[in-house]
Amino acid sequence: MLAQAPSDMVRSVVTDYARYSSIITRFKQARIVGRSGDKTDVYLEVPILNGASKVWAVVRFSPPETQGNQEVIRGRLVKGNVKRLDAVWRIEKVDDKTSVLSLELLIVPELPAPKSLLSSELKKAAGRAVNGARNEAEERRRR
């Protein structure tokens, strides 16, 4: 998704883990729960199935790394009520004022619910995460 904000500003939003619940409104809770070297452990909670259940996880985010013309920020499951959770944020600089932001999200739930229903919910959550991060970066740029 195209963001009208420089890549360093987009990165600052993506790595603002403590504010995820205000930046990414789909998250009910987000808080930093620890550090391991240069990695950050973040507790994330997302209501699903119209609030009937929730996905929660402690995700360990690595610092940004450069891959070609992109910055990549990876998160991996430490513990939670899912079998697997991998998140990969990608930030690509277009020019000094514009970036492209994407999120690859893989969650393997342990919940006894139809996979198609959970997939739809998780796809929406990823889309809202990207929209929220883009909107916050654009808002910070305007300040």
VENDAFEN-V250230 format. One record per backbone hydrogen bond with DSSP energy under -1.0 kcal/mol. NH is the residue of the N-H (numbers start at 1). CO is the residue of the C=O. If there is no record, write none. Layout:
{{NH | CO} {NH | CO}}
This chain:
{{3 | 99} {5 | 3} {10 | 6} {11 | 7} {12 | 8} {13 | 9} {14 | 10} {15 | 11} {16 | 13} {17 | 15} {19 | 16} {20 | 17} {22 | 19} {23 | 19} {24 | 20} {27 | 24} {28 | 45} {29 | 45} {31 | 43} {33 | 41} {34 | 41} {36 | 39} {39 | 36} {40 | 61} {41 | 34} {42 | 59} {43 | 31} {44 | 57} {45 | 29} {46 | 55} {48 | 53} {52 | 49} {53 | 48} {55 | 46} {57 | 44} {58 | 79} {59 | 42} {60 | 76} {61 | 40} {62 | 74} {65 | 72} {67 | 70} {70 | 67} {71 | 91} {72 | 65} {73 | 89} {75 | 87} {76 | 60} {77 | 85} {78 | 58} {79 | 58} {81 | 56} {83 | 108} {84 | 108} {86 | 106} {87 | 75} {88 | 104} {89 | 73} {90 | 102} {91 | 71} {92 | 100} {94 | 98} {95 | 98} {99 | 3} {100 | 92} {101 | 1} {102 | 90} {104 | 88} {106 | 86} {108 | 84} {113 | 111} {118 | 114} {119 | 115} {120 | 116} {121 | 117} {122 | 118} {123 | 119} {124 | 120} {125 | 121} {126 | 122} {127 | 123} {128 | 124} {129 | 125} {130 | 126} {131 | 127} {132 | 128} {133 | 129} {134 | 130} {135 | 131} {136 | 132} {137 | 133} {138 | 134} {139 | 135} {140 | 136} {141 | 137} {142 | 138}}
